[in-house]
Amino acid sequence: MKKVLSYALLLVLSLSVMGCINRTPYTTDEEEEGKVVLSVFMTKQEIIKKLGEEYTLITEEGTSHNNYHTKLQYESVVFHYYHEEEEMAGDLLPETILLTGNDYTYNFDIEIGTSARDIIRSFRLQFDRYYDMHRGDIAFDIFKYRERRNGAVVDTNYLVQPVYEDDRYYESIDDISSELKVVGIKIFIPM
């Protein structure tokens, strides 16, 4: 029994170490050609300063686990904030970010509209997979998001997941057709 436990522990440690090898997150230290590089560490004020005043701001009452939900929306990116007071603080970080176009990028180098299988494979090279306690298993398409900050790669408490064009839930990459495209990328803090 001890031998089996030792092998199991060795296997888990090996997989953990291998999960860190060859993970080269996309750098946010410089702007990508044709794309604005964003960070999950940007506050509402910093986002507006970088992206400009052409946005829509909508606040709704009682739609989440907090008293208020505010959406800061640009043409192909939406930032979701949850807060207690009606007026949202300017230094609040978004809890969910939804990218639906290729004008902006975070710490990954993918194109929306690309094959879902290719994006999942790319994320597997860049990020660690997420253990979903609700399912009791590793999620094949949800990853622990991390990014470059001040020259170092740092973990965040955000997850990253592709949004599929058919808006379906999949349990395995094998269930996804080779023609299925990604129409968005969701970066979020799990509840």
C-alpha positions in Angstrom: 0.0 0.0 0.0 2.8 2.4 0.9 4.5 1.6 -2.5 1.3 2.5 -4.4 0.9 5.8 -2.4 4.6 6.6 -3.1 4.1 6.0 -6.8 0.9 8.1 -6.8 2.6 11.0 -5.0 5.6 10.8 -7.4 3.2 10.9 -10.3 1.4 13.9 -8.9 4.6 15.8 -8.3 5.9 14.9 -11.7 2.8 16.2 -13.4 3.0 19.4 -11.3 6.6 20.1 -12.3 5.8 19.2 -16.0 2.9 21.7 -15.8 5.4 24.5 -15.2 7.9 23.5 -17.9 7.6 25.2 -21.3 5.0 27.7 -20.0 6.0 30.9 -21.6 3.2 33.4 -21.0 2.7 36.1 -23.6 4.3 39.3 -22.4 2.3 42.5 -21.7 5.4 44.6 -21.4 5.1 45.8 -24.9 2.2 46.6 -27.3 1.3 44.1 -29.9 1.1 45.3 -33.5 -2.5 46.3 -34.0 -3.7 45.3 -30.5 -4.0 47.1 -27.2 -2.4 45.0 -24.4 -4.5 45.0 -21.2 -4.0 43.6 -17.7 -6.4 42.2 -15.1 -4.6 44.5 -12.7 -5.9 47.6 -14.4 -8.5 49.5 -12.5 -11.6 51.1 -14.1 -9.7 54.4 -14.1 -6.7 52.9 -15.8 -8.8 51.1 -18.4 -10.6 54.4 -19.3 -7.3 56.2 -19.5 -5.9 53.6 -21.9 -9.0 52.9 -24.0 -10.6 56.3 -24.1 -14.0 57.9 -23.4 -16.0 56.0 -26.0 -17.6 53.5 -23.7 -21.0 52.6 -22.2 -21.4 52.3 -18.5 -24.5 50.5 -17.1 -25.2 49.9 -13.4 -27.9 47.5 -12.4 -29.2 46.8 -8.9 -29.4 43.4 -7.2 -28.3 41.2 -10.1 -25.4 39.4 -8.4 -23.9 38.3 -5.1 -23.4 42.0 -4.4 -25.8 44.9 -4.4 -24.8 46.3 -7.8 -23.4 45.1 -11.1 -21.7 47.6 -13.4 -20.7 46.9 -17.0 -18.0 49.1 -18.6 -18.3 48.3 -22.3 -16.2 49.1 -25.3 -16.7 47.8 -28.8 -15.2 44.3 -28.4 -14.5 44.1 -24.7 -16.7 44.3 -21.6 -15.6 44.6 -18.0 -18.0 43.5 -15.2 -17.7 44.9 -11.7 -19.7 43.8 -8.6 -19.9 46.3 -5.7 -22.0 47.2 -2.6 -22.5 50.9 -3.0 -24.4 52.3 -6.0 -21.5 54.5 -7.1 -18.6 52.2 -8.1 -15.1 53.1 -6.9 -12.7 54.0 -9.7 -10.0 51.7 -8.3 -12.1 48.6 -8.5 -10.7 45.7 -10.5 -13.2 43.8 -12.8 -14.4 40.4 -11.7 -15.2 39.3 -15.3 -13.7 40.4 -18.6 -15.2 39.3 -21.9 -13.2 39.8 -25.1 -15.2 39.4 -28.3 -12.8 40.8 -30.9 -9.1 41.0 -31.7 -8.5 44.7 -31.0 -7.3 43.9 -27.4 -5.2 41.2 -25.9 -4.3 40.0 -22.5 -1.5 37.6 -21.6 -2.1 35.2 -24.5 -1.5 35.4 -28.2 -4.6 34.0 -29.8 -7.1 35.3 -32.4 -10.8 35.2 -31.7 -12.5 33.3 -34.6 -9.8 30.6 -34.4 -10.5 26.9 -34.0 -11.5 26.0 -30.5 -9.2 23.1 -30.4 -6.2 25.2 -31.4 -7.0 27.8 -28.7 -7.4 25.1 -26.0 -4.0 23.6 -27.0 -2.4 27.1 -26.9 -3.8 27.7 -23.5 -2.5 24.4 -22.3 1.0 25.5 -23.2 0.7 28.8 -21.5 -1.4 28.2 -18.4 -2.0 25.5 -15.8 -5.3 23.7 -15.9 -7.9 24.4 -13.3 -9.3 21.9 -10.8 -13.1 22.4 -10.7 -14.3 21.5 -7.2 -17.9 21.5 -8.3 -17.2 18.8 -10.9 -14.5 17.1 -8.8 -12.1 17.0 -11.8 -9.7 19.1 -13.9 -11.6 21.2 -16.3 -10.2 20.7 -19.8 -11.0 24.3 -21.0 -10.6 26.4 -17.9 -7.1 27.6 -17.0 -5.4 29.5 -14.2 -4.6 32.8 -15.7 -1.3 34.5 -15.1 0.4 37.4 -16.7 3.6 39.4 -16.8 3.8 42.3 -14.4 6.8 44.5 -13.7 9.0 42.0 -15.6 7.9 38.9 -13.7 5.2 36.3 -14.4 2.7 36.4 -11.6 -0.2 34.2 -10.7 -3.6 35.9 -10.5 -6.9 34.8 -8.9 -8.5 34.9 -12.4 -9.3 32.0 -14.7 -9.5 32.1 -18.5 -11.9 30.1 -20.7 -12.8 30.2 -24.4 -16.4 31.0 -25.4 -17.7 28.8 -28.2 -19.7 29.9 -31.1 -22.5 27.4 -30.4 -22.6 28.5 -26.7 -22.5 24.8 -25.6 -20.8 23.2 -22.6 -18.2 20.5 -23.4 -16.5 18.0 -21.2 -13.6 17.0 -23.4 -11.6 18.4 -26.3 -12.6 15.2 -28.1 -16.2 16.4 -28.0 -15.3 19.5 -29.9 -15.5 19.4 -33.7 -12.5 20.7 -35.6 -14.7 23.4 -37.2 -15.9 24.9 -34.0 -14.7 28.5 -33.5 -14.1 30.6 -30.4 -16.2 33.8 -30.4 -14.8 35.2 -27.2 -12.4 34.8 -24.3 -13.7 35.0 -20.7 -11.4 36.0 -17.9 -13.0 35.7 -14.5 -12.7 35.3 -10.8 -14.4 32.0 -9.7 -17.2 32.2 -7.2 
